[in-house]
Amino acid sequence: MSNFKSPGFTCWLTGLSGAGKSTIAIELIRALKQLSVPCEYLDGDVIRTNLSKGLSFSREDRNINVARVGFVCELLNKHGINTVVALISPYQDAREQLKLHIPNFIEVYVDTPLDVCITRDVKGLYKKALAGDIAEFTGISSPYEPPSNPDLILKTHKETLNECVEKVLTYLHNQGQIR
């Protein structure tokens, strides 16, 4: 017997680059699979390379990217596959649209201060953005609109990875999404 409720849910992690979205998502997927919960992980970098190749970082193209990922989530959820998404998704209006179309949408704000994200900059993107070498970089030359009413807030600068994952698992359990 499967350990999930159908249709599936989408757990959408939003936040700045370097906030910890992907790290949390990978551990969350691992924990869900240990609970026999069918799930797929959709990573923003992988999506940009495949599903959304050719899109720019303009507001319109970023919202198209978010809508495309949301569409994939909706399809998977309809077939009982839960999704965990790690995507900056900087604009409130695009995330609000997801809530209208995905029945079991869970918005998780990975709320990490910009200065902490800059110190975690393993790819060197903030350094390039601050030097003006990357245009339209979220948090530097392009805005990030924090969620006004997220289902969960994770503070990776104050909470451990395990605490963040447990917080999400507890939320999913309390909402009846997992047993």
ChimeraX attribute file (.defattr): number of C-alpha atoms within 10 A of each C-alpha:
attribute: neighborCount
match mode: 1-to-1
recipient: residues
	/A:1	4
	/A:2	11
	/A:3	14
	/A:4	23
	/A:5	15
	/A:6	16
	/A:7	16
	/A:8	27
	/A:9	27
	/A:10	26
	/A:11	23
	/A:12	26
	/A:13	28
	/A:14	29
	/A:15	28
	/A:16	26
	/A:17	22
	/A:18	23
	/A:19	27
	/A:20	24
	/A:21	27
	/A:22	22
	/A:23	13
	/A:24	24
	/A:25	23
	/A:26	18
	/A:27	16
	/A:28	23
	/A:29	20
	/A:30	15
	/A:31	15
	/A:32	19
	/A:33	14
	/A:34	10
	/A:35	14
	/A:36	14
	/A:37	22
	/A:38	17
	/A:39	22
	/A:40	18
	/A:41	19
	/A:42	20
	/A:43	19
	/A:44	20
	/A:45	13
	/A:46	11
	/A:47	17
	/A:48	17
	/A:49	11
	/A:50	9
	/A:51	14
	/A:52	19
	/A:53	11
	/A:54	10
	/A:55	14
	/A:56	14
	/A:57	15
	/A:58	13
	/A:59	15
	/A:60	13
	/A:61	14
	/A:62	20
	/A:63	20
	/A:64	16
	/A:65	24
	/A:66	23
	/A:67	18
	/A:68	15
	/A:69	21
	/A:70	24
	/A:71	15
	/A:72	14
	/A:73	29
	/A:74	25
	/A:75	13
	/A:76	19
	/A:77	23
	/A:78	16
	/A:79	12
	/A:80	18
	/A:81	21
	/A:82	27
	/A:83	25
	/A:84	23
	/A:85	24
	/A:86	26
	/A:87	23
	/A:88	24
	/A:89	24
	/A:90	23
	/A:91	19
	/A:92	14
	/A:93	13
	/A:94	19
	/A:95	20
	/A:96	13
	/A:97	14
	/A:98	22
	/A:99	16
	/A:100	10
	/A:101	14
	/A:102	19
	/A:103	15
	/A:104	19
	/A:105	22
	/A:106	21
	/A:107	22
	/A:108	22
	/A:109	24
	/A:110	28
	/A:111	21
	/A:112	21
	/A:113	16
	/A:114	17
	/A:115	8
	/A:116	13
	/A:117	20
	/A:118	19
	/A:119	12
	/A:120	15
	/A:121	14
	/A:122	10
	/A:123	10
	/A:124	11
	/A:125	16
	/A:126	24
	/A:127	14
	/A:128	13
	/A:129	17
	/A:130	14
	/A:131	10
	/A:132	13
	/A:133	12
	/A:134	14
	/A:135	15
	/A:136	16
	/A:137	21
	/A:138	19
	/A:139	19
	/A:140	15
	/A:141	13
	/A:142	14
	/A:143	14
	/A:144	18
	/A:145	16
	/A:146	17
	/A:147	21
	/A:148	9
	/A:149	10
	/A:150	14
	/A:151	15
	/A:152	16
	/A:153	19
	/A:154	25
	/A:155	17
	/A:156	20
	/A:157	15
	/A:158	10
	/A:159	12
	/A:160	13
	/A:161	18
	/A:162	12
	/A:163	15
	/A:164	23
	/A:165	21
	/A:166	15
	/A:167	16
	/A:168	21
	/A:169	18
	/A:170	15
	/A:171	16
	/A:172	17
	/A:173	13
	/A:174	11
	/A:175	11
	/A:176	11
	/A:177	20
	/A:178	21
	/A:179	15
